[in-house]
Amino acid sequence: MSKKSGITCNSTHNYQTKAIGEFPSSYLKLQINRGSQLVYSYYIDLKEDVKESDIKNAFFRVRDDLFK
């Protein structure tokens, strides 16, 4: 699992998106590998810092996608 907060974009191509506050400021990524092979990946952009509830929701999503 990886996460990052405080993401900023310096590209001039995204200035309109950044101006209206729609640009994500963090992300959460969860990967499941079998050996070196990727089996499942979950990724979500977030507009605020990653919270515990975001992590729980990611695990629930993995469970639902893989075991139901």
PDB file as gemmi writes it, atoms N, CA and C in Angstrom:
CRYST1    1.000    1.000    1.000  90.00  90.00  90.00 P 1                      
ATOM      1  N   MET A   1       0.852  -1.171   0.000  1.00  0.00           N  
ATOM      2  CA  MET A   1       0.000   0.000   0.000  1.00  0.00           C  
ATOM      3  C   MET A   1       0.897   1.233   0.000  1.00  0.00           C  
ATOM      4  N   SER A   2       0.485   2.233  -0.732  1.00  0.00           N  
ATOM      5  CA  SER A   2       1.205   3.500  -0.712  1.00  0.00           C  
ATOM      6  C   SER A   2       0.192   4.636  -0.699  1.00  0.00           C  
ATOM      7  N   LYS A   3       0.637   5.747  -0.161  1.00  0.00           N  
ATOM      8  CA  LYS A   3      -0.205   6.940  -0.140  1.00  0.00           C  
ATOM      9  C   LYS A   3       0.691   8.148  -0.231  1.00  0.00           C  
ATOM     10  N   LYS A   4       0.116   9.235  -0.682  1.00  0.00           N  
ATOM     11  CA  LYS A   4       0.869  10.485  -0.749  1.00  0.00           C  
ATOM     12  C   LYS A   4      -0.099  11.633  -0.552  1.00  0.00           C  
ATOM     13  N   SER A   5       0.318  12.586   0.212  1.00  0.00           N  
ATOM     14  CA  SER A   5      -0.479  13.785   0.461  1.00  0.00           C  
ATOM     15  C   SER A   5       0.306  15.002   0.023  1.00  0.00           C  
ATOM     16  N   GLY A   6      -0.375  16.103  -0.130  1.00  0.00           N  
ATOM     17  CA  GLY A   6       0.280  17.356  -0.479  1.00  0.00           C  
ATOM     18  C   GLY A   6       0.755  17.405  -1.915  1.00  0.00           C  
ATOM     19  N   ILE A   7       0.057  16.726  -2.808  1.00  0.00           N  
ATOM     20  CA  ILE A   7       0.432  16.718  -4.213  1.00  0.00           C  
ATOM     21  C   ILE A   7       0.151  18.093  -4.814  1.00  0.00           C  
ATOM     22  N   THR A   8       1.102  18.588  -5.558  1.00  0.00           N  
ATOM     23  CA  THR A   8       0.902  19.834  -6.289  1.00  0.00           C  
ATOM     24  C   THR A   8       1.296  19.621  -7.741  1.00  0.00           C  
ATOM     25  N   CYS A   9       0.671  20.350  -8.603  1.00  0.00           N  
ATOM     26  CA  CYS A   9       0.968  20.255 -10.027  1.00  0.00           C  
ATOM     27  C   CYS A   9       1.427  21.625 -10.502  1.00  0.00           C  
ATOM     28  N   ASN A  10       2.569  21.650 -11.130  1.00  0.00           N  
ATOM     29  CA  ASN A  10       3.116  22.913 -11.629  1.00  0.00           C  
ATOM     30  C   ASN A  10       2.876  23.107 -13.119  1.00  0.00           C  
ATOM     31  N   SER A  11       2.172  22.162 -13.727  1.00  0.00           N  
ATOM     32  CA  SER A  11       1.914  22.237 -15.161  1.00  0.00           C  
ATOM     33  C   SER A  11       0.925  23.352 -15.476  1.00  0.00           C  
ATOM     34  N   THR A  12       1.181  24.077 -16.537  1.00  0.00           N  
ATOM     35  CA  THR A  12       0.243  25.124 -16.960  1.00  0.00           C  
ATOM     36  C   THR A  12      -0.959  24.535 -17.679  1.00  0.00           C  
ATOM     37  N   HIS A  13      -0.905  23.269 -18.034  1.00  0.00           N  
ATOM     38  CA  HIS A  13      -2.024  22.612 -18.720  1.00  0.00           C  
ATOM     39  C   HIS A  13      -3.207  22.374 -17.793  1.00  0.00           C  
ATOM     40  N   ASN A  14      -2.987  22.367 -16.493  1.00  0.00           N  
ATOM     41  CA  ASN A  14      -4.038  22.067 -15.528  1.00  0.00           C  
ATOM     42  C   ASN A  14      -4.512  23.302 -14.760  1.00  0.00           C  
ATOM     43  N   TYR A  15      -4.182  24.476 -15.229  1.00  0.00           N  
ATOM     44  CA  TYR A  15      -4.480  25.676 -14.443  1.00  0.00           C  
ATOM     45  C   TYR A  15      -5.975  25.867 -14.203  1.00  0.00           C  
ATOM     46  N   GLN A  16      -6.828  25.528 -15.163  1.00  0.00           N  
ATOM     47  CA  GLN A  16      -8.273  25.699 -14.968  1.00  0.00           C  
ATOM     48  C   GLN A  16      -8.796  24.722 -13.921  1.00  0.00           C  
ATOM     49  N   THR A  17      -8.340  23.481 -13.973  1.00  0.00           N  
ATOM     50  CA  THR A  17      -8.765  22.488 -12.989  1.00  0.00           C  
ATOM     51  C   THR A  17      -8.313  22.888 -11.597  1.00  0.00           C  
ATOM     52  N   LYS A  18      -7.078  23.337 -11.466  1.00  0.00           N  
ATOM     53  CA  LYS A  18      -6.574  23.757 -10.160  1.00  0.00           C  
ATOM     54  C   LYS A  18      -7.331  24.976  -9.644  1.00  0.00           C  
ATOM     55  N   ALA A  19      -7.698  25.882 -10.522  1.00  0.00           N  
ATOM     56  CA  ALA A  19      -8.373  27.118 -10.119  1.00  0.00           C  
ATOM     57  C   ALA A  19      -9.740  26.860  -9.507  1.00  0.00           C  
ATOM     58  N   ILE A  20     -10.442  25.838  -9.960  1.00  0.00           N  
ATOM     59  CA  ILE A  20     -11.774  25.556  -9.394  1.00  0.00           C  
ATOM     60  C   ILE A  20     -11.716  24.504  -8.287  1.00  0.00           C  
ATOM     61  N   GLY A  21     -10.506  24.088  -7.899  1.00  0.00           N  
ATOM     62  CA  GLY A  21     -10.337  23.211  -6.754  1.00  0.00           C  
ATOM     63  C   GLY A  21     -10.646  21.751  -7.008  1.00  0.00           C  
ATOM     64  N   GLU A  22     -10.625  21.325  -8.245  1.00  0.00           N  
ATOM     65  CA  GLU A  22     -10.933  19.942  -8.570  1.00  0.00           C  
ATOM     66  C   GLU A  22      -9.688  19.063  -8.670  1.00  0.00           C  
ATOM     67  N   PHE A  23      -8.521  19.627  -8.519  1.00  0.00           N  
ATOM     68  CA  PHE A  23      -7.299  18.857  -8.667  1.00  0.00           C  
ATOM     69  C   PHE A  23      -7.018  18.073  -7.387  1.00  0.00           C  
ATOM     70  N   PRO A  24      -6.732  16.771  -7.476  1.00  0.00           N  
ATOM     71  CA  PRO A  24      -6.486  15.978  -6.258  1.00  0.00           C  
ATOM     72  C   PRO A  24      -5.220  16.423  -5.541  1.00  0.00           C  
ATOM     73  N   SER A  25      -5.253  16.286  -4.219  1.00  0.00           N  
ATOM     74  CA  SER A  25      -4.083  16.655  -3.429  1.00  0.00           C  
ATOM     75  C   SER A  25      -3.428  15.443  -2.777  1.00  0.00           C  
ATOM     76  N   SER A  26      -4.018  14.256  -2.922  1.00  0.00           N  
ATOM     77  CA  SER A  26      -3.432  13.035  -2.380  1.00  0.00           C  
ATOM     78  C   SER A  26      -3.984  11.832  -3.130  1.00  0.00           C  
ATOM     79  N   TYR A  27      -3.384  10.687  -2.860  1.00  0.00           N  
ATOM     80  CA  TYR A  27      -3.881   9.454  -3.459  1.00  0.00           C  
ATOM     81  C   TYR A  27      -3.652   8.291  -2.508  1.00  0.00           C  
ATOM     82  N   LEU A  28      -4.362   7.206  -2.776  1.00  0.00           N  
ATOM     83  CA  LEU A  28      -4.203   5.954  -2.053  1.00  0.00           C  
ATOM     84  C   LEU A  28      -4.113   4.847  -3.088  1.00  0.00           C  
ATOM     85  N   LYS A  29      -3.120   4.002  -2.957  1.00  0.00           N  
ATOM     86  CA  LYS A  29      -2.905   2.919  -3.916  1.00  0.00           C  
ATOM     87  C   LYS A  29      -2.673   1.626  -3.142  1.00  0.00           C  
ATOM     88  N   LEU A  30      -3.390   0.589  -3.530  1.00  0.00           N  
ATOM     89  CA  LEU A  30      -3.267  -0.718  -2.902  1.00  0.00           C  
ATOM     90  C   LEU A  30      -3.066  -1.740  -4.011  1.00  0.00           C  
ATOM     91  N   GLN A  31      -2.005  -2.541  -3.908  1.00  0.00           N  
ATOM     92  CA  GLN A  31      -1.713  -3.546  -4.917  1.00  0.00           C  
ATOM     93  C   GLN A  31      -1.576  -4.909  -4.262  1.00  0.00           C  
ATOM     94  N   ILE A  32      -2.031  -5.934  -4.958  1.00  0.00           N  
ATOM     95  CA  ILE A  32      -1.842  -7.312  -4.515  1.00  0.00           C  
ATOM     96  C   ILE A  32      -1.055  -8.019  -5.612  1.00  0.00           C  
ATOM     97  N   ASN A  33       0.067  -8.600  -5.206  1.00  0.00           N  
ATOM     98  CA  ASN A  33       0.926  -9.321  -6.138  1.00  0.00           C  
ATOM     99  C   ASN A  33       1.002 -10.787  -5.741  1.00  0.00           C  
ATOM    100  N   ARG A  34       1.149 -11.633  -6.751  1.00  0.00           N  
ATOM    101  CA  ARG A  34       1.481 -13.049  -6.537  1.00  0.00           C  
ATOM    102  C   ARG A  34       2.847 -13.219  -7.172  1.00  0.00           C  
ATOM    103  N   GLY A  35       3.846 -13.332  -6.305  1.00  0.00           N  
ATOM    104  CA  GLY A  35       5.214 -13.309  -6.814  1.00  0.00           C  
ATOM    105  C   GLY A  35       5.494 -11.934  -7.387  1.00  0.00           C  
ATOM    106  N   SER A  36       5.936 -11.895  -8.622  1.00  0.00           N  
ATOM    107  CA  SER A  36       6.196 -10.605  -9.257  1.00  0.00           C  
ATOM    108  C   SER A  36       5.051 -10.166 -10.169  1.00  0.00           C  
ATOM    109  N   GLN A  37       3.973 -10.956 -10.191  1.00  0.00           N  
ATOM    110  CA  GLN A  37       2.840 -10.645 -11.063  1.00  0.00           C  
ATOM    111  C   GLN A  37       1.756  -9.868 -10.308  1.00  0.00           C  
ATOM    112  N   LEU A  38       1.331  -8.752 -10.887  1.00  0.00           N  
ATOM    113  CA  LEU A  38       0.260  -7.950 -10.320  1.00  0.00           C  
ATOM    114  C   LEU A  38      -1.064  -8.685 -10.506  1.00  0.00           C  
ATOM    115  N   VAL A  39      -1.793  -8.883  -9.402  1.00  0.00           N  
ATOM    116  CA  VAL A  39      -3.081  -9.574  -9.441  1.00  0.00           C  
ATOM    117  C   VAL A  39      -4.229  -8.579  -9.369  1.00  0.00           C  
ATOM    118  N   TYR A  40      -4.061  -7.535  -8.563  1.00  0.00           N  
ATOM    119  CA  TYR A  40      -5.136  -6.573  -8.337  1.00  0.00           C  
ATOM    120  C   TYR A  40      -4.525  -5.235  -7.970  1.00  0.00           C  
ATOM    121  N   SER A  41      -5.151  -4.163  -8.433  1.00  0.00           N  
ATOM    122  CA  SER A  41      -4.695  -2.820  -8.086  1.00  0.00           C  
ATOM    123  C   SER A  41      -5.899  -1.932  -7.812  1.00  0.00           C  
ATOM    124  N   TYR A  42      -5.825  -1.173  -6.734  1.00  0.00           N  
ATOM    125  CA  TYR A  42      -6.857  -0.206  -6.368  1.00  0.00           C  
ATOM    126  C   TYR A  42      -6.163   1.142  -6.238  1.00  0.00           C  
ATOM    127  N   TYR A  43      -6.729   2.167  -6.871  1.00  0.00           N  
ATOM    128  CA  TYR A  43      -6.138   3.504  -6.831  1.00  0.00           C  
ATOM    129  C   TYR A  43      -7.275   4.515  -6.759  1.00  0.00           C  
ATOM    130  N   ILE A  44      -7.111   5.513  -5.893  1.00  0.00           N  
ATOM    131  CA  ILE A  44      -8.098   6.580  -5.818  1.00  0.00           C  
ATOM    132  C   ILE A  44      -7.397   7.911  -5.576  1.00  0.00           C  
ATOM    133  N   ASP A  45      -7.785   8.917  -6.345  1.00  0.00           N  
ATOM    134  CA  ASP A  45      -7.334  10.288  -6.104  1.00  0.00           C  
ATOM    135  C   ASP A  45      -8.257  10.892  -5.058  1.00  0.00           C  
ATOM    136  N   LEU A  46      -7.696  11.687  -4.176  1.00  0.00           N  
ATOM    137  CA  LEU A  46      -8.470  12.322  -3.110  1.00  0.00           C  
ATOM    138  C   LEU A  46      -8.210  13.817  -3.090  1.00  0.00           C  
ATOM    139  N   LYS A  47      -9.196  14.567  -2.668  1.00  0.00           N  
ATOM    140  CA  LYS A  47      -9.069  16.029  -2.595  1.00  0.00           C  
ATOM    141  C   LYS A  47      -8.567  16.490  -1.237  1.00  0.00           C  
ATOM    142  N   GLU A  48      -8.379  15.544  -0.311  1.00  0.00           N  
ATOM    143  CA  GLU A  48      -7.849  15.873   1.014  1.00  0.00           C  
ATOM    144  C   GLU A  48      -6.900  14.761   1.428  1.00  0.00           C  
ATOM    145  N   ASP A  49      -6.252  14.906   2.572  1.00  0.00           N  
ATOM    146  CA  ASP A  49      -5.315  13.887   3.038  1.00  0.00           C  
ATOM    147  C   ASP A  49      -6.022  12.548   3.214  1.00  0.00           C  
ATOM    148  N   VAL A  50      -5.253  11.466   3.050  1.00  0.00           N  
ATOM    149  CA  VAL A  50      -5.783  10.117   3.222  1.00  0.00           C  
ATOM    150  C   VAL A  50      -6.195   9.928   4.680  1.00  0.00           C  
ATOM    151  N   LYS A  51      -7.417   9.435   4.859  1.00  0.00           N  
ATOM    152  CA  LYS A  51      -7.941   9.186   6.206  1.00  0.00           C  
ATOM    153  C   LYS A  51      -8.049   7.683   6.441  1.00  0.00           C  
ATOM    154  N   GLU A  52      -8.186   7.308   7.684  1.00  0.00           N  
ATOM    155  CA  GLU A  52      -8.358   5.902   8.041  1.00  0.00           C  
ATOM    156  C   GLU A  52      -9.566   5.308   7.329  1.00  0.00           C  
ATOM    157  N   SER A  53     -10.634   6.077   7.185  1.00  0.00           N  
ATOM    158  CA  SER A  53     -11.834   5.577   6.512  1.00  0.00           C  
ATOM    159  C   SER A  53     -11.566   5.295   5.026  1.00  0.00           C  
ATOM    160  N   ASP A  54     -10.681   6.058   4.399  1.00  0.00           N  
ATOM    161  CA  ASP A  54     -10.311   5.798   3.008  1.00  0.00           C  
ATOM    162  C   ASP A  54      -9.607   4.446   2.878  1.00  0.00           C  
ATOM    163  N   ILE A  55      -8.746   4.141   3.840  1.00  0.00           N  
ATOM    164  CA  ILE A  55      -8.019   2.877   3.835  1.00  0.00           C  
ATOM    165  C   ILE A  55      -8.979   1.715   4.069  1.00  0.00           C  
ATOM    166  N   LYS A  56      -9.884   1.871   5.022  1.00  0.00           N  
ATOM    167  CA  LYS A  56     -10.882   0.825   5.272  1.00  0.00           C  
ATOM    168  C   LYS A  56     -11.732   0.591   4.032  1.00  0.00           C  
ATOM    169  N   ASN A  57     -12.167   1.661   3.391  1.00  0.00           N  
ATOM    170  CA  ASN A  57     -12.972   1.524   2.176  1.00  0.00           C  
ATOM    171  C   ASN A  57     -12.200   0.808   1.071  1.00  0.00           C  
ATOM    172  N   ALA A  58     -10.905   1.053   0.991  1.00  0.00           N  
ATOM    173  CA  ALA A  58     -10.079   0.368  -0.015  1.00  0.00           C  
ATOM    174  C   ALA A  58     -10.066  -1.134   0.244  1.00  0.00           C  
ATOM    175  N   PHE A  59      -9.906  -1.534   1.498  1.00  0.00           N  
ATOM    176  CA  PHE A  59      -9.895  -2.957   1.816  1.00  0.00           C  
ATOM    177  C   PHE A  59     -11.270  -3.590   1.582  1.00  0.00           C  
ATOM    178  N   PHE A  60     -12.331  -2.869   1.885  1.00  0.00           N  
ATOM    179  CA  PHE A  60     -13.679  -3.381   1.600  1.00  0.00           C  
ATOM    180  C   PHE A  60     -13.869  -3.566   0.097  1.00  0.00           C  
ATOM    181  N   ARG A  61     -13.364  -2.643  -0.692  1.00  0.00           N  
ATOM    182  CA  ARG A  61     -13.486  -2.733  -2.152  1.00  0.00           C  
ATOM    183  C   ARG A  61     -12.725  -3.951  -2.677  1.00  0.00           C  
ATOM    184  N   VAL A  62     -11.528  -4.170  -2.155  1.00  0.00           N  
ATOM    185  CA  VAL A  62     -10.746  -5.340  -2.556  1.00  0.00           C  
ATOM    186  C   VAL A  62     -11.524  -6.603  -2.214  1.00  0.00           C  
ATOM    187  N   ARG A  63     -12.029  -6.667  -1.017  1.00  0.00           N  
ATOM    188  CA  ARG A  63     -12.802  -7.837  -0.578  1.00  0.00           C  
ATOM    189  C   ARG A  63     -13.987  -8.074  -1.510  1.00  0.00           C  
ATOM    190  N   ASP A  64     -14.735  -7.026  -1.795  1.00  0.00           N  
ATOM    191  CA  ASP A  64     -15.910  -7.150  -2.655  1.00  0.00           C  
ATOM    192  C   ASP A  64     -15.544  -7.575  -4.077  1.00  0.00           C  
ATOM    193  N   ASP A  65     -14.468  -7.008  -4.604  1.00  0.00           N  
ATOM    194  CA  ASP A  65     -14.068  -7.329  -5.968  1.00  0.00           C  
ATOM    195  C   ASP A  65     -13.516  -8.745  -6.104  1.00  0.00           C  
ATOM    196  N   LEU A  66     -12.812  -9.216  -5.099  1.00  0.00           N  
ATOM    197  CA  LEU A  66     -12.132 -10.499  -5.220  1.00  0.00           C  
ATOM    198  C   LEU A  66     -12.874 -11.688  -4.620  1.00  0.00           C  
ATOM    199  N   PHE A  67     -13.773 -11.428  -3.678  1.00  0.00           N  
ATOM    200  CA  PHE A  67     -14.373 -12.543  -2.957  1.00  0.00           C  
ATOM    201  C   PHE A  67     -15.889 -12.629  -3.037  1.00  0.00           C  
ATOM    202  N   LYS A  68     -16.505 -11.809  -3.839  1.00  0.00           N  
ATOM    203  CA  LYS A  68     -17.957 -11.896  -3.974  1.00  0.00           C  
ATOM    204  C   LYS A  68     -18.337 -12.237  -5.383  1.00  0.00           C  
TER     205      LYS A  68                                                      
END                                                                             
